[in-house]
Amino acid sequence: MTTADHGTHALDLVIIGGGPAGMSAALVAGRALLDTVVVNAEAPRNAVTSASHGFLTRDRAHPTELLAIAKLQLSTYDTVSYRKNTAASTSRTAAGFEVVLSDRSVLRSKRLIIATGHTDDLDQLELDGIEDTYGKSVYPCVFCDGFERRGERLAVFGREGAAHYAKVIRLWSDDLMVFTNGSTLDADAVQDLERHGVAVHAEPIRRLESCDGILLAVELQSGERIERDAGFISDEYSRPATMLAESLGVTSSPTEWGTTVLDVDDAGATDIDGLFVVGDARTGFSGLVAAAAEGAACAEAIVHEIAVERWSQQ
């Protein structure tokens, strides 16, 4: 893996984003001898967490450790170059794509993968104290952190999706409460939750009480203090880390969960020839394993395309 200047010739592939999706795509590309550059700002959404979970052979590794291992393993592939940088802009050209980096260097390639993920916007949650507890005792993903909180006094913070999420989280603990922070859940949903022993608190939350990031209690507007050990968030509160895909003309569609996802096929291909979007940049939240799988599958599809093109040109 080199840091050579690629601005003077067209690459096979540029990958913007160096999370599990982007780095997995780079690994496949490197093993297929594709001339590839990875551009990574190294500002991952999951840096706030103390450990990553559910990634086979790397369970409990910190996100920075995962990145370091990925960079080390990619360094054995001479056709892959890694740049710690930011893509300032992207544009379409007659030959493919042009990517201008923040240092004003330019990359040109026929194919482009956008894997820039999402970034959290905690202000959307309107939970006083969430900044102190987020990633330490209040989490977005029960599959990522539920095991470590099994059997504890848990809270679900959310609105529309809280009722369903509570059913899932119940697998990890029977001591569970839902806090809607002033919103009203469907009456049937509330009745169903309470029938299964899950209390629903619709009163606005004054603050999350914590110590060194560990949730102690949920204080309601009335002053009532309800002790909890940890919590999970069911609401959507992230936004795309970049708008690069949209700036190139990629469209999006709403989901049944009230979110939007970019319009791509199973391999991450958009309607724009040569442009791919994978990982959280496509879905909002993929998880480490799913994102890595998406990146690998996308790169494999690109390898097949390039192989056929080169075959036909001989």
Secondary structure, DSSP 8 states (H G I E B T S, - for coil): -B----TTSEEEEEEE--SHHHHHHHHHHHHTT--EEEEE----GGGGSS---S-TT-TT--HHHHHHHHHHHHTT-TTEEEEE--EEEEEEETTEEEEEETTS-EEEEEEEEE---EEE-GGGG--TTHHHHBTTTEES-HHHHTGGGTTS-EEEE-STTHHHHHHHHTTT-S-EEEE-TT----HHHHHHHHHTT-EEE-S-EEEEEEETTEEEEEEETTS-EEE-SEEEE-S--EEES--HHHHTT--EEE-TTS-EEE---TT-B-SSTTEEE-THHHHS---HHHHHHHHHHHHHHHHHHHHHHHHHH-
